[in-house]
């Protein structure tokens, strides 16, 4: 299944809900499986969002580049 902006929006909405007080958030991942995230797994959800962004070409690197002279 191709990654879509809808999947990214759902994952970001779930992350927002988690950080703003909902104990557990639930949504469907790119495989169509229902996934639940709690506060303890918020870093896993953040990694999933980053992976979706990379697949969509929104994020290509791991951080800012540095120039050394």
Secondary structure, 3 states (H helix, E strand, C coil): CCCCHHHHHHHHHHHHHHHCCCCEEEEECCCCCEEEEEHHHHHHHHHHHHHHHHHHCCCCCCCCCCCCC
